[in-house]
Amino acid sequence: MDSMEELVSQIQRLSSNMNSEEEISRFHSILKQAEESLLRPQASQLAPFLEQLNPSTHSLGYLYILEAYTGAALSKEQATVLVPVVATFLESCTAEQIRLVPDKFVSVCKKFKDEVVSLRTPMRGIAPIRTAIRKLQSSPEQLTTLHPDFLLLCLLAKCYKSGLSLLQEDIFEIDQPKDLFLYCYYGGMICIGQKSFRKAMELLKAVVTAPMSSTNAIAVEAHKKYILVSLIYNGQFSTGLPKYMSAMGQRNLKNYCQPYYDLANSYSTDKISEVESAVTINREKFESDNNLGLVKQVVSSLSKRNIQRLTQTYLTLSLEDMANRVQLNTSKEAELHVLQMIQDGEIFATINQKDGMVSFHEDPEQYKTCEMIEHIDSSIQRIMALSKKLSAVDENVSCDPTYLAKKILCVQAGRERHRYDFDDYDSVPQRFNM
């Protein structure tokens, strides 16, 4: 093939005849040959030829040309023109065709993400990348390499609700560990932005406790945020890490996160002055980690936690007395805390503005409304569906030949052990490489 005009003509003709494996293979062969002889050498000059193709009808050929074009060094003007072109392609392309060369499709998507970030318009990338994920997925439960990119765009655009909609989907299929680390880390940050601290803890903990050969930067940053979110949501941080983590891994995490452990220790004293002192000492570190805002929420949460403790002791209390007991500067500051906690449903109370007294009440929820019943039923259905999925996964693993072969080896090793005197081998741990 000697020219781009000839290649475009071939793409237009062959795209309508991809009805058999043989025809698809032939089309692939033509495109691969053209990639080396035409597309790469002329990469920066391919934009006009894209206009001659339909991204829906000619998806495979369009993708080859687009991937070569996006791989070239582009000027800011070219990048500005490229963004809507790629967005249109992602919305229009045929899933069956782009899945034939998923690596090229992912490459185009990532270049598109980089360009919208570079142009400081991350919002423009959210909808197209979400569509791209749907077309790339072999099933709704698959984690693709584009999931982290989508969540990153949501973070940069502060479009947290779009990110939450993706995080609500269950994931059971994972190809690359790094994709899981980034998905959970960015997902945790989105949940923090929405103050969904419980979900944030789940995602960040998944990063920290995921099997890894060595401590990585993503896990370290996730652990820092996990400590802060634990203090905000639970009022405490448990330093215990899973036993299956190596001792070296646990030490490394603690060494990298020592200022955060110091903050957690000061938080356990229930004294605002101690926490503020820990923040002052490590302020530069918190700021360089971009966690200072979250640290300030930790300080504020201690005041709320101390107010919640007062509800267990008193039926009524003056705002001035409350400010003194929880170490707030003024009664007005105490009033603002109480009002915010009432609004968030963290306490049930009323404030008498005339005499400055706060009256604490019991939780009025009787758990018998239609909305509550529907919520409970929805949770039960979700748990039942998850149970069925886990049973199916367990069955698949139990039938896997590799798993069965290793299980047989373990059983045989156990039988061999019975031939020896246990007194001679008590100090040898019974561990097998599964």
ROMAR-834322 format. One line per field, with one value per residue (C-alpha): x, y, z. Coordinates in Angstrom, 1 decimal. Layout:
residues N
east	X	...
north	Y	...
up	Z	...
END
This chain:
residues 434
east	0.0	1.6	-0.6	-3.0	-5.7	-5.5	-5.6	-8.7	-10.4	-9.5	-10.9	-14.2	-14.5	-13.5	-15.3	-18.6	-17.4	-16.2	-18.5	-16.0	-12.7	-10.9	-12.1	-11.3	-7.8	-7.2	-8.3	-6.0	-3.1	-3.6	-3.9	-0.7	1.3	0.0	0.9	4.6	4.8	2.3	0.8	3.9	6.0	3.2	1.7	1.4	-0.3	-3.1	-5.9	-7.4	-7.8	-9.9	-12.5	-13.0	-14.0	-17.1	-16.1	-19.1	-19.0	-15.2	-14.3	-11.3	-9.6	-10.4	-8.8	-5.6	-5.2	-6.3	-3.9	-1.0	-2.0	-2.4	1.1	2.7	4.0	1.1	1.0	-1.5	-3.6	-3.6	-4.5	-7.4	-8.8	-8.1	-10.1	-13.6	-12.5	-11.6	-14.7	-16.9	-15.0	-15.4	-19.2	-19.7	-17.3	-18.6	-17.6	-17.2	-14.6	-12.5	-12.3	-10.3	-7.3	-8.0	-4.4	-4.8	-8.2	-6.8	-3.8	-6.2	-8.3	-5.3	-3.9	-7.3	-7.3	-3.8	-4.9	-8.0	-6.0	-3.3	-5.9	-7.3	-10.7	-11.1	-14.9	-14.8	-13.3	-15.7	-18.6	-16.5	-14.2	-17.3	-18.6	-15.2	-15.3	-18.7	-17.5	-14.2	-15.7	-16.3	-18.7	-20.1	-18.0	-14.7	-12.2	-10.6	-7.4	-9.6	-11.5	-8.7	-8.5	-12.2	-12.0	-9.0	-10.9	-13.9	-11.5	-9.8	-13.2	-14.7	-17.5	-17.7	-21.2	-20.2	-17.3	-19.6	-21.9	-19.1	-17.9	-21.4	-20.8	-19.4	-16.0	-15.0	-12.6	-9.2	-6.4	-3.7	-2.9	-1.9	-5.4	-6.9	-4.6	-5.4	-9.1	-9.4	-7.2	-8.9	-12.3	-11.4	-10.6	-13.9	-15.8	-13.9	-15.0	-18.6	-18.0	-18.9	-16.3	-17.4	-17.0	-13.7	-12.4	-13.3	-11.6	-8.4	-8.1	-8.3	-5.2	-3.2	-4.1	-3.9	-1.0	2.1	5.7	7.0	5.6	4.5	3.8	0.1	-0.3	1.6	-0.6	-3.7	-2.5	-2.1	-5.6	-7.0	-5.7	-7.3	-10.6	-10.6	-10.3	-13.0	-15.5	-14.7	-13.0	-10.0	-7.4	-6.5	-2.8	-3.1	-2.5	-3.4	-1.2	-0.6	1.3	5.1	6.7	8.9	5.9	4.2	7.3	7.8	4.2	4.6	7.9	6.5	3.4	4.8	3.4	-0.1	0.5	1.5	-1.7	-3.7	-2.0	-2.8	-6.4	-6.8	-6.2	-9.6	-7.8	-8.1	-4.8	-2.9	-4.2	-3.6	0.0	0.5	-0.9	1.4	4.5	3.8	2.0	4.6	4.4	0.6	0.6	3.2	1.0	-2.0	-3.8	-4.0	-7.7	-8.4	-6.3	-8.4	-11.5	-9.9	-9.5	-13.1	-14.3	-12.8	-14.9	-18.0	-16.9	-16.6	-20.0	-21.5	-20.1	-21.9	-25.2	-24.6	-24.2	-26.5	-30.1	-29.5	-26.4	-25.6	-23.6	-21.1	-20.5	-20.3	-17.7	-15.6	-16.0	-15.0	-12.3	-13.9	-13.2	-16.7	-20.3	-21.0	-18.5	-20.2	-23.6	-22.3	-21.0	-24.3	-26.3	-24.1	-24.3	-28.1	-28.3	-26.0	-28.1	-25.1	-27.1	-30.7	-31.1	-32.8	-31.3	-33.2	-31.9	-33.4	-31.3	-28.6	-29.5	-29.1	-31.6	-30.5	-33.1	-33.4	-33.2	-36.7	-36.3	-38.6	-37.3	-40.8	-41.4	-41.9	-38.6	-36.7	-38.3	-37.3	-33.8	-33.5	-35.0	-32.5	-29.6	-30.8	-31.1	-27.7	-26.2	-28.0	-26.6	-23.1	-23.4	-24.4	-21.4	-19.0	-20.4	-19.9	-16.3	-15.6	-16.9	-14.8	-11.6	-12.4	-12.5	-9.4	-6.8	-3.9	-5.5	-6.3	-2.7	-1.3	-3.9	-2.8	0.8	-0.1	-2.0	0.9	3.3	1.1	1.0	4.8	5.1	3.3	6.2	8.5	8.6	6.8	9.1	12.0	10.1	8.0	10.0	9.4	6.4	3.9	3.7	3.2	3.5	-0.1
north	0.0	3.2	6.1	7.2	7.7	4.0	3.0	5.1	3.5	0.0	0.9	2.1	-1.0	-3.6	-2.3	-3.4	-7.0	-8.0	-11.0	-13.8	-14.5	-14.7	-11.3	-9.7	-11.3	-9.9	-6.5	-6.6	-7.6	-4.7	-2.2	-3.5	-3.3	0.3	1.1	0.6	1.9	4.9	5.7	6.1	8.0	10.5	10.5	14.3	14.7	12.2	14.6	15.3	11.6	11.1	13.4	11.0	8.1	7.5	6.7	4.4	2.5	2.4	2.1	-0.3	1.6	4.9	3.7	2.7	6.2	8.0	6.1	6.9	10.6	10.9	9.3	12.2	15.3	17.8	21.5	23.2	24.2	20.6	19.2	21.7	20.4	16.8	16.7	17.0	14.6	11.9	12.6	12.0	8.8	7.5	8.2	6.8	3.8	0.3	-1.8	-5.0	-3.4	-1.5	-4.6	-6.3	-3.9	-2.9	-1.7	0.9	2.0	2.4	4.4	6.8	7.2	7.9	10.5	12.1	12.2	13.8	16.4	17.5	17.7	19.7	22.1	22.4	21.2	17.8	18.1	17.6	14.1	12.7	11.6	10.3	8.2	6.8	5.7	4.2	2.1	0.7	-0.2	-1.7	-3.9	-7.5	-7.5	-4.8	-6.3	-5.9	-3.2	-1.7	0.3	3.3	3.3	5.2	7.7	8.4	8.8	11.1	13.4	13.4	14.5	17.3	18.6	18.2	16.2	13.8	12.5	11.1	9.3	7.9	6.4	4.3	3.3	1.9	-0.9	-4.2	-5.2	-8.9	-9.0	-7.3	-7.5	-5.3	-4.7	-1.1	-0.3	-1.6	0.5	3.7	2.9	2.5	5.4	7.9	6.4	7.0	10.6	11.1	9.6	12.0	14.9	13.7	13.1	9.4	8.5	4.9	4.1	6.0	3.8	0.6	1.7	3.1	0.0	-2.2	-0.4	-0.8	-4.4	-5.6	-8.2	-6.4	-7.5	-4.2	-1.0	1.3	5.0	4.5	2.4	4.9	7.8	5.7	4.8	8.4	9.3	6.1	7.1	10.6	9.2	6.6	9.4	11.5	8.6	6.3	8.6	6.3	4.5	0.9	0.5	-3.2	-4.2	-7.7	-10.5	-11.6	-8.4	-8.8	-7.3	-5.2	-3.9	-2.9	-1.2	0.7	2.0	3.2	4.9	6.8	7.8	8.6	12.2	10.6	8.0	10.9	12.7	9.6	9.2	12.8	12.3	9.4	11.8	13.5	16.9	19.5	21.2	17.9	17.5	21.1	20.8	17.6	19.5	22.5	20.3	18.4	21.1	21.3	17.6	17.6	20.5	18.9	15.8	17.9	16.5	19.7	20.2	16.7	17.2	20.3	18.1	15.7	18.5	19.6	16.0	15.8	18.7	16.9	13.6	15.3	16.9	13.5	12.2	14.9	13.6	10.3	12.2	15.2	15.9	19.7	21.8	25.5	26.5	28.2	25.1	23.0	25.2	24.9	21.1	20.5	23.2	25.6	29.3	30.7	29.6	30.8	28.4	25.6	26.6	26.4	22.9	21.8	23.2	21.5	18.2	18.4	19.1	16.2	13.9	13.2	14.3	15.0	18.2	21.6	25.0	27.5	30.8	32.7	31.1	29.4	25.9	22.8	19.9	16.4	13.9	10.3	9.1	9.7	7.0	4.0	2.0	1.2	3.7	2.6	4.2	2.4	-1.0	-0.4	0.4	-2.7	-4.9	-3.4	-4.2	-7.8	-8.2	-6.9	-9.2	-12.2	-11.3	-10.9	-14.3	-16.0	-14.3	-15.5	-19.0	-19.0	-17.8	-20.4	-23.1	-21.9	-21.8	-25.3	-26.7	-25.0	-27.6	-25.4	-25.0	-28.7	-29.7	-27.4	-28.7	-32.3	-31.3	-29.8	-32.9	-35.1	-32.9	-33.2	-37.0	-37.1	-35.1	-37.8	-40.2	-38.2	-37.7	-34.4	-33.7	-33.3	-30.8	-28.7	-25.6	-25.8	-23.7	-25.5	-23.1	-24.0	-21.8	-21.7
up	0.0	-1.2	0.0	2.8	0.2	-0.7	2.9	3.6	0.6	1.9	5.3	3.8	1.7	4.3	7.3	5.9	5.2	8.7	8.9	9.5	11.4	8.0	6.9	10.3	10.2	6.7	7.7	10.7	8.5	6.2	9.1	10.8	7.6	7.0	10.6	10.0	6.4	6.5	9.9	12.1	9.5	8.8	12.3	12.7	9.3	9.7	11.0	7.5	6.8	10.0	8.5	5.6	7.9	10.0	13.6	14.0	10.7	10.3	14.0	13.7	10.9	12.5	15.7	14.0	12.4	15.6	17.8	15.5	15.4	19.2	19.6	17.7	19.4	19.1	19.5	21.8	18.8	17.5	21.0	21.3	18.0	18.9	22.1	20.5	17.7	20.2	22.3	19.3	18.5	22.0	22.0	18.4	18.0	17.9	20.9	18.9	16.7	19.3	21.5	18.7	19.6	23.2	23.8	21.1	22.4	25.9	24.5	22.8	25.9	28.1	25.6	25.6	29.4	29.4	26.9	28.8	32.0	30.2	28.9	32.4	31.3	33.1	33.0	29.2	29.7	32.2	29.9	27.1	29.4	31.2	27.8	26.9	30.0	29.1	25.6	26.9	29.6	28.8	31.8	34.2	37.0	35.3	36.5	33.4	33.3	32.5	35.8	37.7	34.8	35.1	38.9	38.5	36.1	38.6	41.3	39.2	38.1	41.6	40.1	42.9	42.3	38.9	40.6	43.3	40.6	39.3	42.8	43.6	41.0	42.3	41.0	40.8	37.8	38.0	35.4	36.8	40.6	39.9	38.5	41.7	43.9	42.0	41.7	45.5	46.2	43.9	45.0	48.6	47.9	46.1	49.0	51.3	49.1	49.6	53.3	52.7	55.3	55.8	52.1	52.0	54.8	52.9	49.8	51.4	53.6	50.5	49.2	52.4	52.9	49.3	48.8	47.5	47.1	48.6	50.0	47.2	47.2	46.6	49.7	51.8	50.7	51.2	54.7	55.7	54.6	56.2	59.6	59.2	58.0	60.8	63.4	61.8	61.4	64.3	66.7	66.9	64.8	65.3	64.7	64.0	60.4	59.0	60.1	56.5	55.9	56.3	59.4	57.1	55.3	58.5	59.7	56.5	56.5	60.1	59.3	56.3	58.3	61.7	61.9	61.4	64.1	66.4	65.6	66.3	69.7	70.6	69.5	71.9	74.8	74.0	74.5	71.8	73.0	72.5	69.0	68.0	69.3	67.1	64.1	64.7	65.0	61.8	59.9	57.1	56.5	56.4	54.0	51.7	51.6	50.7	53.8	55.9	55.1	56.2	59.3	60.2	59.9	62.4	64.9	64.4	64.8	68.3	69.5	68.0	69.6	73.0	72.6	71.8	75.0	76.9	75.6	77.5	80.8	80.7	79.7	79.6	79.5	79.0	75.9	78.1	80.2	77.1	75.6	78.8	78.9	75.3	75.2	72.8	72.9	73.2	73.7	70.2	68.8	70.8	69.5	65.9	66.5	68.0	65.2	62.6	64.4	64.6	60.9	60.1	62.4	64.7	67.8	68.7	70.6	70.8	71.8	73.9	72.5	75.5	78.2	76.1	77.2	75.1	75.7	74.5	73.1	72.2	68.6	67.2	64.5	65.1	62.1	60.9	58.1	54.5	53.5	56.2	55.3	51.6	52.7	54.8	52.0	49.5	51.7	52.2	48.4	47.8	50.5	48.9	45.5	46.8	48.6	45.3	43.6	46.2	46.1	42.3	42.6	45.3	43.1	40.1	42.3	43.7	40.2	38.9	38.0	39.2	42.6	42.9	42.0	44.7	47.2	46.5	47.1	50.5	51.5	50.5	52.4	55.5	55.2	54.9	58.1	60.1	59.4	61.6	65.3	66.0	69.0	66.5	64.3	66.6	65.8	62.1	61.0	58.8	55.9	52.3	49.2	47.9
END
